[in-house]
Amino acid sequence: MVEDTIFSPAFGNRPSYLLGREAVLRDFERGLQARPGSRERASVLLGQRGSGKTVLL
């Protein structure tokens, strides 16, 4: 018996659009451009399974 869950991995598939992630992507890009040793170079992504953390990366 297969149970439905909110987490359905789709390996290799990417969504067409990332909605509502502009601020996160902007901060991530600033971190990549920051000088070595800057606190902005560290990021932690937290969220429930299936919320899009891996897709965002």
VMD Tcl script that builds the backbone (N, CA, C; Angstrom):
set m [mol new atoms 171]
animate dup $m
set s [atomselect $m all]
$s set {name element resname resid chain x y z} {
  {N N MET 1 A 0.837 -1.176 0.000}
  {CA C MET 1 A 0.000 0.000 0.000}
  {C C MET 1 A 0.889 1.249 0.000}
  {N N VAL 2 A 0.708 2.138 -0.972}
  {CA C VAL 2 A 1.488 3.365 -1.086}
  {C C VAL 2 A 0.731 4.493 -0.408}
  {N N GLU 3 A 1.442 5.207 0.451}
  {CA C GLU 3 A 0.831 6.310 1.185}
  {C C GLU 3 A 1.178 7.640 0.537}
  {N N ASP 4 A 0.221 8.535 0.409}
  {CA C ASP 4 A 0.490 9.872 -0.103}
  {C C ASP 4 A 1.150 10.708 0.981}
  {N N THR 5 A 2.201 11.421 0.606}
  {CA C THR 5 A 2.863 12.326 1.539}
  {C C THR 5 A 3.059 13.662 0.841}
  {N N ILE 6 A 3.412 14.687 1.616}
  {CA C ILE 6 A 3.680 16.002 1.018}
  {C C ILE 6 A 5.021 16.010 0.311}
  {N N PHE 7 A 5.861 14.993 0.605}
  {CA C PHE 7 A 7.185 14.940 -0.007}
  {C C PHE 7 A 7.190 13.907 -1.117}
  {N N SER 8 A 7.260 14.379 -2.329}
  {CA C SER 8 A 7.353 13.503 -3.492}
  {C C SER 8 A 8.572 13.913 -4.296}
  {N N PRO 9 A 9.721 13.273 -4.067}
  {CA C PRO 9 A 10.917 13.689 -4.784}
  {C C PRO 9 A 10.770 13.484 -6.288}
  {N N ALA 10 A 11.232 14.455 -7.034}
  {CA C ALA 10 A 11.214 14.378 -8.492}
  {C C ALA 10 A 12.650 14.596 -8.964}
  {N N PHE 11 A 13.463 13.586 -8.823}
  {CA C PHE 11 A 14.887 13.693 -9.110}
  {C C PHE 11 A 15.118 14.123 -10.550}
  {N N GLY 12 A 15.905 15.199 -10.713}
  {CA C GLY 12 A 16.230 15.676 -12.042}
  {C C GLY 12 A 15.239 16.668 -12.606}
  {N N ASN 13 A 14.080 16.797 -12.004}
  {CA C ASN 13 A 13.076 17.751 -12.485}
  {C C ASN 13 A 13.224 19.063 -11.738}
  {N N ARG 14 A 13.142 20.154 -12.478}
  {CA C ARG 14 A 13.225 21.484 -11.868}
  {C C ARG 14 A 11.942 22.238 -12.168}
  {N N PRO 15 A 11.483 23.044 -11.219}
  {CA C PRO 15 A 10.294 23.852 -11.505}
  {C C PRO 15 A 10.623 24.932 -12.529}
  {N N SER 16 A 9.625 25.354 -13.266}
  {CA C SER 16 A 9.819 26.395 -14.286}
  {C C SER 16 A 10.077 27.756 -13.653}
  {N N TYR 17 A 9.485 28.008 -12.497}
  {CA C TYR 17 A 9.590 29.315 -11.839}
  {C C TYR 17 A 9.845 29.127 -10.353}
  {N N LEU 18 A 10.610 30.061 -9.769}
  {CA C LEU 18 A 10.784 30.128 -8.320}
  {C C LEU 18 A 10.046 31.367 -7.844}
  {N N LEU 19 A 8.855 31.193 -7.342}
  {CA C LEU 19 A 8.035 32.325 -6.916}
  {C C LEU 19 A 8.320 32.698 -5.476}
  {N N GLY 20 A 8.423 33.986 -5.213}
  {CA C GLY 20 A 8.596 34.470 -3.849}
  {C C GLY 20 A 9.975 34.239 -3.268}
  {N N ARG 21 A 10.978 34.022 -4.085}
  {CA C ARG 21 A 12.334 33.755 -3.592}
  {C C ARG 21 A 13.315 34.855 -3.959}
  {N N GLU 22 A 12.824 35.991 -4.439}
  {CA C GLU 22 A 13.707 37.057 -4.906}
  {C C GLU 22 A 14.656 37.539 -3.810}
  {N N ALA 23 A 14.137 37.770 -2.612}
  {CA C ALA 23 A 14.972 38.285 -1.513}
  {C C ALA 23 A 16.028 37.256 -1.109}
  {N N VAL 24 A 15.643 35.991 -1.049}
  {CA C VAL 24 A 16.592 34.945 -0.666}
  {C C VAL 24 A 17.690 34.824 -1.720}
  {N N LEU 25 A 17.314 34.841 -2.990}
  {CA C LEU 25 A 18.304 34.744 -4.067}
  {C C LEU 25 A 19.224 35.965 -4.096}
  {N N ARG 26 A 18.675 37.141 -3.817}
  {CA C ARG 26 A 19.476 38.369 -3.787}
  {C C ARG 26 A 20.507 38.290 -2.655}
  {N N ASP 27 A 20.070 37.854 -1.467}
  {CA C ASP 27 A 20.989 37.739 -0.331}
  {C C ASP 27 A 22.068 36.690 -0.596}
  {N N PHE 28 A 21.678 35.589 -1.221}
  {CA C PHE 28 A 22.634 34.531 -1.551}
  {C C PHE 28 A 23.689 35.051 -2.530}
  {N N GLU 29 A 23.251 35.802 -3.538}
  {CA C GLU 29 A 24.181 36.365 -4.518}
  {C C GLU 29 A 25.125 37.373 -3.867}
  {N N ARG 30 A 24.616 38.191 -2.965}
  {CA C ARG 30 A 25.482 39.138 -2.237}
  {C C ARG 30 A 26.539 38.390 -1.440}
  {N N GLY 31 A 26.139 37.280 -0.828}
  {CA C GLY 31 A 27.089 36.475 -0.071}
  {C C GLY 31 A 28.193 35.925 -0.942}
  {N N LEU 32 A 27.842 35.492 -2.147}
  {CA C LEU 32 A 28.860 34.967 -3.063}
  {C C LEU 32 A 29.835 36.054 -3.507}
  {N N GLN 33 A 29.362 37.288 -3.586}
  {CA C GLN 33 A 30.200 38.399 -4.027}
  {C C GLN 33 A 30.984 39.041 -2.884}
  {N N ALA 34 A 30.656 38.693 -1.649}
  {CA C ALA 34 A 31.322 39.286 -0.485}
  {C C ALA 34 A 32.762 38.785 -0.375}
  {N N ARG 35 A 33.562 39.527 0.351}
  {CA C ARG 35 A 34.961 39.157 0.518}
  {C C ARG 35 A 35.079 37.934 1.436}
  {N N PRO 36 A 36.145 37.163 1.294}
  {CA C PRO 36 A 36.363 36.009 2.171}
  {C C PRO 36 A 36.372 36.432 3.636}
  {N N GLY 37 A 35.758 35.645 4.472}
  {CA C GLY 37 A 35.674 35.946 5.897}
  {C C GLY 37 A 34.438 36.739 6.280}
  {N N SER 38 A 33.701 37.224 5.298}
  {CA C SER 38 A 32.493 37.997 5.568}
  {C C SER 38 A 31.385 37.084 6.089}
  {N N ARG 39 A 30.597 37.580 7.037}
  {CA C ARG 39 A 29.481 36.799 7.563}
  {C C ARG 39 A 28.415 36.545 6.505}
  {N N GLU 40 A 28.360 37.379 5.501}
  {CA C GLU 40 A 27.362 37.220 4.443}
  {C C GLU 40 A 27.623 35.995 3.580}
  {N N ARG 41 A 28.803 35.396 3.699}
  {CA C ARG 41 A 29.131 34.212 2.885}
  {C C ARG 41 A 28.533 32.941 3.440}
  {N N ALA 42 A 27.974 32.984 4.634}
  {CA C ALA 42 A 27.361 31.797 5.244}
  {C C ALA 42 A 25.845 31.901 5.136}
  {N N SER 43 A 25.225 30.818 4.712}
  {CA C SER 43 A 23.768 30.769 4.599}
  {C C SER 43 A 23.265 29.455 5.167}
  {N N VAL 44 A 22.122 29.504 5.813}
  {CA C VAL 44 A 21.467 28.314 6.325}
  {C C VAL 44 A 20.053 28.303 5.768}
  {N N LEU 45 A 19.690 27.226 5.110}
  {CA C LEU 45 A 18.340 27.079 4.579}
  {C C LEU 45 A 17.584 26.084 5.446}
  {N N LEU 46 A 16.500 26.532 6.029}
  {CA C LEU 46 A 15.680 25.683 6.886}
  {C C LEU 46 A 14.270 25.621 6.324}
  {N N GLY 47 A 13.633 24.492 6.479}
  {CA C GLY 47 A 12.250 24.361 6.038}
  {C C GLY 47 A 11.801 22.914 6.091}
  {N N GLN 48 A 10.506 22.737 5.980}
  {CA C GLN 48 A 9.939 21.396 5.992}
  {C C GLN 48 A 10.332 20.639 4.732}
  {N N ARG 49 A 10.220 19.338 4.809}
  {CA C ARG 49 A 10.479 18.515 3.629}
  {C C ARG 49 A 9.548 18.944 2.504}
  {N N GLY 50 A 10.124 19.063 1.316}
  {CA C GLY 50 A 9.319 19.419 0.164}
  {C C GLY 50 A 9.057 20.895 -0.014}
  {N N SER 51 A 9.706 21.728 0.812}
  {CA C SER 51 A 9.458 23.177 0.719}
  {C C SER 51 A 10.310 23.868 -0.333}
  {N N GLY 52 A 11.271 23.152 -0.952}
  {CA C GLY 52 A 12.044 23.731 -2.054}
  {C C GLY 52 A 13.465 24.125 -1.723}
  {N N LYS 53 A 14.021 23.625 -0.631}
  {CA C LYS 53 A 15.397 23.988 -0.246}
  {C C LYS 53 A 16.399 23.538 -1.312}
  {N N THR 54 A 16.307 22.311 -1.739}
  {CA C THR 54 A 17.245 21.784 -2.723}
  {C C THR 54 A 17.078 22.476 -4.052}
  {N N VAL 55 A 15.859 22.716 -4.455}
  {CA C VAL 55 A 15.603 23.425 -5.721}
  {C C VAL 55 A 16.217 24.815 -5.662}
  {N N LEU 56 A 16.100 25.481 -4.528}
  {CA C LEU 56 A 16.661 26.811 -4.371}
  {C C LEU 56 A 18.169 26.797 -4.535}
  {N N LEU 57 A 18.815 25.779 -3.971}
  {CA C LEU 57 A 20.271 25.670 -4.117}
  {C C LEU 57 A 20.646 25.413 -5.551}
}
mol reanalyze $m
mol bondsrecalc $m
mol representation Tube
mol addrep $m
